[in-house]
Amino acid sequence: MNKPALVVIGNGMAGMRTVEELLKLAPEMYDITVFGAEPHGNYNRIMLSPVLAGEKQMDDIMINSREWYVQNGITLHAGDPVEHIDRRNRVVRARSGLMVRYDRLLIATGSKPFIIPVPGHQLKGVLAFRDIQDVESMLAMARNHRHAVIIGGGLLGLEAANGLQRQGMSVTVVHVSDALMNQQLDKPAAQLLQKALEGKGLKFLMNAQTEEIVGPDRVTGVRFKDGSVIPADLVVMTAGVRPNIELAKAAGLHCDRAIVVDDTLQTYDPRVYAVGECVQHRSATFGLVAPIWDQARVCGAHLAGAGVRRYVQQTSPTRLKVTGVELYSVGDFIGGEGSEDLVLRDARRGVYKRLVLKGGRLTGAVLYGDVKDGPWYFKLIQSGADIAAIRPTLLFGEALSARAA
């Protein structure tokens, strides 16, 4: 008896984690075919920063080698992305012309870096920071060039800046806001972070709006709206990502900002599932690993016919360690009407903590320098526990609060 066919579009972390979850539950259920745009097996994209910094090699960050696919009976078409989905006949067509029929389809096309469409953005030497090819290009340029400009002062931008500085480049981070990582940190923590990174040699231009990338055929500088220009041999765009949904839209699947899915990760076509950065669930899109792993568990279970799980969005923490600076943020760390702040500042130790409380419960936390209690604060936020009894010691962490309770 022929097995039903499962086709996976996207050989990245979200799609392959879903396949792994499926194999745990029903390893013999499907004939599985995977199409990937990159000519590799599945690797840990989160670990690209250590590769750029010279701390790891490509082999160190591989999750599923080509042998793994063979061992699990999976047909892998690496470097041959799907370009068309025919939902009526349930067939996908790859760039090579290869056509494969499916009974179930899993879309995991991820996201694409947002390249700011300023004049000069197509010059040689302007890159994103998204995949192994980007990292290899940056490493090659770092060997022969001096000045790097990172556009975007978020998590990815700071990791790129750290890596390129470790490769010997002079690095300037350009950010449109007045605070680094403004999506994850409050201003005091962002200021501490900037000061610490400046002490390690990074340069910053804040409230800076890029007007043009300068150069005749390759980049030589970056011009800003105030008319100033800084030299650049390499420009790395880390100004955000956009869900990669063009294929799904062309197939007539319901999309808003991303591919709309229900609590089982099904699209409006019950034969088609989607996971990862390309999906929109209850108006939210996703960029962190934790929610995508949750999606993979739910989707894998449903593909296996064990569809008792439902995807429920959870608060996810952000943790950053760049050149020895440790940060942790989670929940609503800004606060608002009816909330109150508990703040600890220890300039000598380089420690800052801000906890946001509302209705006798912890709703958000920002930690700088001392992050060991981050997971404990995260649990308190998730559980909605009443913290009245430990409020006087809450800022000082779990150990002291346990003794006081």
Summary of the structure (lengths in Angstrom):
residues: 405
radius of gyration: 23.1
end to end distance: 62.3
largest distance: 70.6
contacts: 1362
relative contact order: 0.12
helix: 29%
strand: 31%
